[in-house]
Amino acid sequence: MPQYKQFPLPDTAEGLTEAEILTWHVKPGDTVTVNQIIVEIETAKAAVELPCPWAGVVTELLAEPGQTVEVGVPIITIDTDPGGAAAPVAPAPAAAEANGTSSGKIGEEMPGGRIATLVGYGPKSGAAKRRARKDTAPAAAPAAAVVAPPVPAPAPAPVAPAPVQAPGGYVPLAKPPVRKLAKDLGVDLYALTGSGPDGVITREDVESAVAAPAAAPVQSFVDNGSRERRVPIKGVRKATAQAMVDSAFTAPHVTEFLTVDVTPMMELRAKLKNAPEFRGVKLTPLAFCAKAVILATRRTPDVNATWDSAANEIVYKDYVHLGIAAATPRGLVVPKVRDADRMSLKELAVALDELATVARDGKTSPADMMNGTITITNVGVFGVDTGTPILNPGESAILALGAIRDMPWVVDGEIKIRKICQLALSFDHRVVDGQQGSQFLADVGALLAEPGIAMTY
């Protein structure tokens, strides 16, 4: 007989509570196989494709594209035994056996009431419990009861209509008798300025408006909303907003700035682009900046550390997972270059190019955006000179790389046109002291101004 199973939305990254349905790749009546991609969703971190945990026939799609669904809520019904007699739909994957064991398949209920998902477990299940009322008496045996004649309910008292708000939310202050007088006399309270306490419109104000000569109509600048657009806050935008608020009001930010002559770095870049080993490699100023940041963390490991409030410890990390802030159609994401400290300049350039391509396509996985140690935001690609970047939660430093411009610069006592760039470093003052932040920023600037200094690191 048919076996209907409902696939609940899994937690595709630890801690997520909801996701938006982007695109269904199947429709009712389609035959699906195990691990076939059936839907694409957008979580707070990235767009993710979900595989089907069973083979069978799709009977119903329980969520529409654009709909936001909480983790654990069924999104699709699948008949895993088509062709048999009708059977009731299983509201969720079967519970574990009495011995508490389970096969651990996606969508199956695990011991403790959790639903097995792609990563970790979904929310605990359980029916809501209510305490019995203390004054509830046990049910008595049926008996004849005397029914009192119905008493007509008293008529509801008339309710005065609430003052109507203007589109901008402003409501004139006036007592009900004054409002009635204004209505009878045809006076618009929104056109009056109250002379009473706190701007309250009085009877005299209304009567004066009637006696005053007619004035030219005043143009209203209150917009009715017809020229505004409202976009739901969800997905990447919602997660980014929460992360920025948490960071800005948790870590005490300090931002320092440095202007650097990067002419030697740009000259080295031009030479390397013509070298055989760099042929076909997209060698950008960001790659040089990334290499400089990695080298500078060796002398100032504090910028690569984390403040652990729960353990009351500072965690120093002997590796660099370099975050690169990337603007995508879905919003700001910060994918990581794992173990960037082990990469050569060429390997970094290749990794950055691949990372940017994946991010622009919206295919960055949630795992690639977690557990970074330090971040670079390249505002220079937008023609911006500098900024005050906000730390990513869990990190202690972020460097903003500004635009590289031809500007006058003093060299050996003479003014010359050079390639000039501005750097901005924001750091967590709980972890990084001013001296340490300044040293790190100066080291990055020195490496970009004279790449040969890297030989001393």
C-alpha positions in Angstrom: 0.0 0.0 0.0 1.2 3.6 -0.5 3.5 5.0 2.1 3.3 8.8 2.4 6.2 10.6 4.1 6.6 14.3 4.7 10.1 15.8 4.5 10.6 18.5 7.2 12.9 21.5 6.5 16.3 20.5 7.9 18.8 22.7 9.7 21.4 23.1 7.0 23.7 25.0 9.3 24.0 24.9 13.1 21.6 27.3 14.8 19.4 28.3 11.8 15.7 28.5 12.6 14.1 29.2 9.2 14.7 29.4 5.5 13.0 30.7 2.3 11.9 28.4 -0.5 13.6 29.7 -3.6 12.9 27.1 -6.4 11.3 23.7 -6.5 13.0 21.3 -8.9 10.1 18.8 -8.8 6.3 18.9 -9.0 3.5 16.6 -8.0 3.6 13.4 -10.0 7.4 13.4 -10.5 9.4 10.4 -9.6 12.3 11.1 -7.4 15.4 9.1 -6.3 17.4 9.1 -3.1 19.7 12.2 -2.9 18.1 13.8 -6.0 18.0 17.6 -5.6 14.4 18.6 -5.1 14.4 22.2 -3.8 16.7 25.2 -3.4 16.4 27.3 -0.2 17.9 30.4 1.1 19.0 30.4 4.7 20.4 33.3 6.7 23.9 32.3 5.3 23.5 31.1 1.7 21.5 29.4 -0.9 21.4 25.6 -0.4 20.1 22.7 -2.5 18.3 20.0 -0.5 18.4 16.3 -1.6 15.5 13.9 -1.3 15.9 11.4 1.5 13.6 8.8 -0.1 12.8 7.4 -3.5 9.2 7.6 -4.7 6.6 9.9 -6.2 6.0 13.5 -5.2 2.3 13.9 -4.2 2.2 17.4 -2.7 4.4 20.5 -2.3 3.6 22.0 1.1 5.4 25.4 0.6 5.4 27.9 -2.2 8.5 29.7 -3.7 9.1 32.8 -1.7 7.5 31.4 1.5 9.6 31.4 4.7 9.4 28.1 6.6 10.6 27.2 10.0 13.0 24.4 10.6 11.1 21.1 11.2 8.0 22.1 9.3 7.2 19.6 6.4 7.7 21.0 2.9 6.9 18.1 0.6 5.0 14.8 0.7 6.4 11.7 -1.1 4.8 8.4 -1.7 7.6 5.9 -1.1 5.4 2.9 -2.2 3.3 4.1 -5.2 0.7 1.9 -6.7 -0.7 0.4 -3.5 -4.0 1.1 -1.7 -4.5 4.5 -0.1 -3.0 5.0 3.3 -3.0 8.0 5.7 -0.2 10.5 5.4 2.5 10.2 8.0 2.7 13.7 9.5 6.4 13.3 10.1 9.1 10.6 9.8 8.4 7.7 12.1 9.5 7.9 15.7 12.4 5.8 17.0 11.7 2.3 18.2 11.1 1.6 21.8 14.7 0.8 22.4 15.6 4.4 21.5 17.6 3.6 18.4 17.3 5.0 14.9 18.8 4.6 11.5 19.7 8.4 11.5 18.3 9.1 8.0 17.5 12.7 7.1 14.0 13.6 8.3 13.8 10.7 10.8 12.9 11.3 14.4 15.9 10.7 16.7 16.0 9.9 20.4 14.9 12.8 22.5 12.4 14.0 19.9 14.8 15.7 17.5 14.5 15.4 13.7 17.7 14.3 11.9 18.7 16.9 9.4 21.6 17.6 7.0 23.7 19.2 9.7 23.0 18.6 13.4 19.4 18.2 14.6 16.3 20.1 14.2 14.2 21.6 17.0 12.9 19.4 19.8 9.3 18.2 19.3 6.7 17.8 21.9 3.1 18.6 22.6 2.3 21.6 24.7 1.3 20.8 28.2 -1.3 22.6 30.3 -1.9 22.4 34.0 -5.3 21.4 35.2 -7.4 24.1 36.7 -7.6 23.8 40.5 -11.3 24.7 40.7 -12.3 22.1 38.1 -14.6 19.5 39.6 -15.0 16.0 38.4 -17.8 15.3 35.9 -21.0 14.5 37.7 -23.6 12.0 36.5 -26.2 13.4 34.2 -29.2 14.9 35.9 -32.1 17.1 35.1 -31.2 20.8 35.4 -33.4 23.8 35.7 -32.8 26.2 32.8 -33.2 29.8 33.6 -34.8 32.0 31.0 -32.2 33.8 28.9 -31.4 37.3 30.0 -30.9 39.7 27.1 -27.4 41.1 27.0 -27.2 44.9 27.6 -26.8 46.9 24.5 -23.2 48.0 24.0 -22.4 51.5 24.9 -21.6 53.8 21.9 -17.9 54.1 21.3 -16.5 57.4 20.0 -14.5 56.9 16.8 -10.8 57.2 17.3 -9.1 60.2 15.6 -8.0 59.3 12.1 -4.2 59.5 11.7 -2.6 61.3 8.8 -0.4 59.1 6.5 2.7 60.4 8.4 1.3 59.3 11.8 0.5 62.9 13.1 -2.8 63.3 15.0 -3.9 66.9 16.1 -4.4 67.2 19.9 -8.0 68.3 20.6 -10.7 67.4 23.0 -13.9 65.6 21.7 -16.1 68.7 22.0 -13.5 70.8 20.0 -13.3 68.1 17.4 -17.1 68.1 17.0 -17.1 71.9 16.7 -14.4 71.8 14.1 -16.4 69.1 12.1 -19.6 71.2 12.3 -17.8 74.3 11.1 -15.8 72.6 8.4 -12.5 73.4 10.0 -9.5 71.1 9.2 -7.7 70.4 12.5 -4.6 69.4 10.6 -4.3 73.0 9.4 -4.3 74.5 12.9 -1.6 75.2 15.4 -2.9 74.6 18.9 -2.5 77.5 21.4 -3.2 75.3 24.5 -0.7 73.5 26.7 1.4 71.0 24.7 0.0 72.3 21.5 -3.7 71.3 22.3 -6.2 72.9 19.9 -8.8 74.9 21.8 -12.3 76.1 20.9 -10.9 79.6 20.4 -8.4 78.2 17.8 -11.3 76.7 15.8 -13.5 79.8 16.1 -10.5 82.0 15.1 -10.0 79.9 12.0 -13.6 80.4 11.0 -13.4 84.2 11.5 -10.0 84.5 9.7 -10.0 85.3 6.0 -9.5 82.3 3.7 -5.8 81.7 3.2 -4.2 80.0 0.2 -4.2 76.2 0.6 -1.0 74.9 2.2 0.7 72.2 0.3 0.9 69.0 2.3 4.3 67.2 2.2 2.9 64.0 3.9 3.5 61.2 1.4 0.8 58.5 1.2 3.3 55.7 0.5 2.6 55.4 -3.2 6.2 56.2 -4.0 7.7 53.9 -1.4 8.6 50.2 -1.7 8.7 47.7 1.2 11.0 44.7 1.1 10.7 41.9 3.7 13.9 41.6 5.9 14.9 38.0 5.6 17.7 35.6 4.5 21.2 37.0 4.2 20.1 40.6 4.8 18.4 39.6 8.1 21.4 37.6 9.3 23.9 40.4 8.3 21.9 43.0 10.1 21.8 41.0 13.3 25.5 40.2 13.1 26.4 43.8 12.6 24.2 45.0 15.5 25.6 42.3 17.8 29.2 43.2 16.9 28.8 47.0 17.1 27.2 46.9 20.5 29.4 44.1 22.0 33.0 44.7 20.9 34.5 48.2 21.6 35.6 49.2 18.2 38.7 51.3 17.5 39.5 52.4 13.9 43.0 53.6 12.7 43.9 54.9 9.3 47.1 54.9 7.2 47.9 56.3 3.8 50.5 54.3 1.9 52.5 54.8 -1.3 52.0 51.4 -3.0 53.9 52.2 -6.2 56.5 49.4 -5.6 53.7 46.9 -5.0 52.0 47.9 -8.3 55.3 47.7 -10.1 55.9 44.2 -8.7 52.4 43.2 -9.8 53.1 44.3 -13.3 56.3 42.2 -13.4 54.7 39.1 -12.0 51.8 39.2 -14.4 54.3 38.7 -17.2 56.0 35.8 -15.4 55.3 32.3 -16.8 54.2 30.9 -13.4 51.6 33.6 -13.1 50.2 33.3 -16.6 46.4 33.0 -16.5 46.3 34.0 -12.8 44.2 37.0 -11.9 46.7 38.9 -9.7 44.9 41.8 -8.0 46.0 44.3 -5.4 43.7 42.4 -3.0 46.0 39.3 -3.3 49.0 41.4 -2.2 47.0 42.9 0.6 45.9 39.4 1.8 49.5 38.3 1.8 50.6 41.3 3.8 47.8 40.8 6.3 48.8 37.1 6.8 52.5 38.0 7.3 51.7 40.9 9.7 49.7 38.5 11.9 52.9 36.7 12.7 54.3 39.7 14.5 50.9 40.7 16.0 49.0 37.5 16.7 46.5 39.4 18.9 44.6 40.6 15.8 44.0 36.9 14.9 42.6 36.0 18.3 39.1 35.7 19.7 37.5 37.0 22.9 35.6 34.1 24.6 33.3 35.7 27.2 31.8 32.4 28.3 35.2 30.9 29.2 36.7 34.3 30.2 39.6 33.6 27.9 41.4 35.0 24.8 41.8 32.3 22.2 45.0 32.8 20.1 44.8 30.9 16.8 47.9 29.5 15.1 46.2 29.5 11.7 44.6 32.1 9.5 41.1 31.6 8.0 41.0 34.8 6.0 37.5 36.3 5.4 36.8 38.4 2.3 33.7 40.6 2.4 31.8 40.1 -0.9 28.8 42.0 -2.2 26.3 39.6 -3.8 22.8 40.0 -5.2 21.5 38.5 -1.9 23.5 40.8 0.2 26.8 40.9 2.0 28.6 37.6 2.6 32.0 36.9 4.1 33.4 33.6 2.7 36.7 32.3 4.1 40.0 31.3 2.6 40.9 28.3 4.8 44.5 28.1 6.1 45.5 31.1 4.0 48.8 31.3 6.0 50.0 28.2 4.2 49.4 29.6 0.7 51.8 31.3 -1.6 50.9 34.5 -3.4 49.9 32.6 -6.5 47.7 30.2 -4.5 46.1 33.1 -2.7 45.3 34.9 -6.0 43.7 31.7 -7.4 41.7 31.1 -4.1 40.4 34.7 -4.0 39.3 34.5 -7.7 37.4 31.3 -7.1 35.9 32.6 -3.9 34.6 35.7 -5.6 33.1 33.8 -8.5 31.2 31.4 -6.2 30.0 34.2 -4.0 28.6 36.2 -6.9 26.7 33.1 -8.1 25.2 32.8 -4.7 26.6 29.3 -4.2 28.8 29.9 -1.2 28.1 27.1 1.3 27.3 28.0 5.0 30.4 26.1 6.1 32.6 28.5 4.0 31.3 31.5 5.9 31.9 30.3 9.4 34.8 30.4 11.8 37.0 33.1 10.3 39.9 34.7 12.2 40.4 38.0 10.4 38.7 39.8 7.5 39.5 42.2 4.6 36.9 44.3 3.0 38.0 45.7 -0.4 36.0 49.0 -0.6 38.5 50.2 -3.3 36.7 48.3 -6.0 33.8 50.8 -5.6 36.1 53.8 -5.9 36.0 54.5 -2.1 39.1 55.7 -0.3 38.4 54.4 3.2 35.8 53.6 5.8 35.2 52.4 9.4 34.5 48.7 8.9 32.5 46.8 11.6 34.0 43.6 12.9 32.6 40.2 12.1 31.3 38.6 15.2 34.0 36.3 16.8 36.9 38.2 15.1 39.1 40.9 16.5 40.2 42.8 13.4 39.0 43.8 9.9 41.1 45.8 7.3 39.5 48.0 4.7 41.5 48.4 1.5 40.8 51.6 -0.3 41.1 52.7 -3.9 44.6 53.1 -5.4 44.9 56.5 -7.0 47.5 58.6 -8.8 48.3 61.4 -6.3 51.2 63.8 -5.5 53.7 62.3 -3.0 56.9 63.6 -1.6 59.8 61.3 -2.6 63.4 62.2 -1.6 62.3 65.8 -1.1 60.6 66.1 -4.5 56.9 66.0 -5.3 56.1 63.1 -7.7 53.0 61.3 -8.9 52.7 58.0 -7.1 50.2 55.2 -6.5 48.5 56.0 -3.2 46.2 53.9 -1.1 44.4 54.3 2.2 44.0 51.5 4.8 41.6 51.4 7.7 41.9 48.9 10.5 39.1 48.3 13.0 39.9 46.1 16.0 38.4 44.9 19.2 39.9 46.9 22.0 39.3 44.2 24.5 41.8 42.0 22.7 44.0 44.4 20.8 45.7 47.3 22.5 46.4 50.5 20.6 50.1 49.7 20.3 49.4 46.3 18.9 46.8 47.6 16.4 49.1 50.4 15.3 52.0 48.0 14.8 49.9 45.6 12.8 48.6 48.4 10.5 52.1 49.8 10.1 53.4 46.4 9.2 50.7 45.9 6.5 51.4 49.3 5.1 55.2 48.7 5.0 54.7 45.4 3.2 52.6 47.1 0.5 55.0 50.0 0.3 58.0 47.8 0.0 57.2 44.2 -0.8 60.9 43.2 -0.3 60.4 43.6 3.4 58.6 40.3 3.3 62.0 38.7 3.1 62.6 39.6 6.7 59.5 37.9 8.0 
